[in-house]
Amino acid sequence: MDKKMTSALNAYTEFKALPNESLQSTFKIFKVIMSRLKNFGNEKSNLEVNLKFINGLGEAWITVQIIIQGSGNLRKMSLYDLFNDLQAQESTILSIATKNGVPKDPKHQKGTQSTGLFAEKGKGTTDDEEIRCHNCQGLNYFTRYCKAKKKEETTGDKA
């Protein structure tokens, strides 16, 4: 039990969006991390959760972070409210990032889902299930933290 709690706390502490990761993918990963913490009785305040999420976003989000943090609403907002506010800004952030030389990866654009970025629940769908890495099938960590050699993504089109 201590090992799982330590794993959950480490995932929270080290949370950062990956380059070119969509806001939606980042949000899904963060929700799983928060769910795991809650299951171990380690609940965070709205302010702590919102600050961790917004500060974990990439460099392209710095201006939006400053504006939202300056508004003073993070204490009152739920994570879902914050996500909705950020989602409204995502296309603008992506276009600015592209102009500034940060390439957009088409598989991470809004409306598509990349399943290789985070681990899924084990067999079921309850929060008590184990987290399983898509890359090596290891337990209790996300694929983004996998130390094994990355599997190549396969496509349905073969020539």
N, C-alpha and C positions, 0 to 999 in steps of 0.2 A: 504494500500500500504506500509506503514512504517513497519508493522508487517512482511510482506513478505520479504522486503528488509533486515530487521534485521535477519530473519531466514536464508536468503541466506548468509549474512555476517558471521553469527555464524557457518554455515556449512563449510564455507571456513576456518575460523579461527581454528575450531576444527578438521579439516580433518586429519585423520590418517587411515592407512590400518589396518584392523582387523587381528588378528593372523590367519594364514592359509588361508587368502584370496588371491585369485590368482591376479596376476598383471593386468590381463584383467578386472576383476571385479572392482578392485580399480580404474583403469583408467576410466571405464564407469561411476562410481560414481563421480569422479572428473570432468569429462566432463559436467555432468549435473549441478554440482555446479557452474562451470565456466560459463555455458550458462545462468543460473539464474542471476549471477552477471552482466553479459553483458546486459541482458534485463533491468536491473535497472540502466544502465549507469555507472556501476562500473567496468571498464575494467582494467586489470592488464597488466604490461609489460611482455614480454617473460621471462625475468629473474625472476620476482616475481612468475609467474605461475610455471615455471620449478623448482624453489627452493622449493616452497610449495609442489609440487607433490613428488619430490625426497626425501625431508625431512619427508614426511608423510609415507614413506614406512617403513616396519619393520626393526628390528635390523639386520636381515640377509643381508640387502642391504647396510650396512654401508661402506664396502670397495668400492663397486661400486659407492656409493654417493661421496666418497672422490675423486675417480679417475675422475668422470665426472665433479664435481665442480672445480677440479684443472685444467681441460683442458681449461677453459675459454670460452667454446662454449655455455654455457647456455643462454647468452644474444641473440645469433643469432638463436638458435634452436627453432623450434616450439614445442609445447607439443607433437605432433604426432611424430616428429623426436626423441624426448627424449624417448617416449614410445617404438618406434622401437628399439632404442639402448638398452633399458632395457630388452625388450622382448628377445633379442638375448642372454642375460645373465641369463634369468630366470631358465633354467634347471640346470645350474651350481650352482646358488644360492640355489635352492631347494635341490640339492644333498648334498651340504655343510651343509645346515641347518639340514637335516636328520641325517647326520653323527654326528652333534653336539647336537643331542637330541631333535630337534624341529620336532615333528611328522608332516607328510604330511597328510592332510585330502583328501581322494580320490575325494570327490565331488568338490574340488577346484582346481584340477589339470588342466593343459592346455588341451584344447579341450572339456572341459565340462563347463556347465554354471549353476551357482546356482542363481536362480531367487529370492531367499529369502534374499539376502544380501542388496538389495537396492530397493527403491520404483520406480515404473514406472510412466510415465506420466499419467495423468488422462484419459480422454476419447480419446483425439486425439494424434497427434505426434508432434505438434508444440511446440516450446520452451515457448510459453505463457501459456501452460496448467499447472495445479497444480501438485505437486508431491504428490503421495499417498503411504502410508505405506502398505506393503503387510501383515503385522501382524494384525493390528487393523483397517485398512482402514482410518486412520487419514490423514489429509492433511498437506502438507508443511514440511514433515520431512521424512528421510530415515528410513527404518526398523531397521537399526543398532542403531538408537537413540530412538527407541520405548521403552516406560516405561511400557507398558502393558505386561502381562504374555505372554511368547512366545508360539505360536501355535506349536504343534508337526508336523514335516514333515510327510506327508503321502506318502506311496509307493503304487504302483499298485499291488504288490504281497501280497495277503492275504491268509493265510493258513487256 
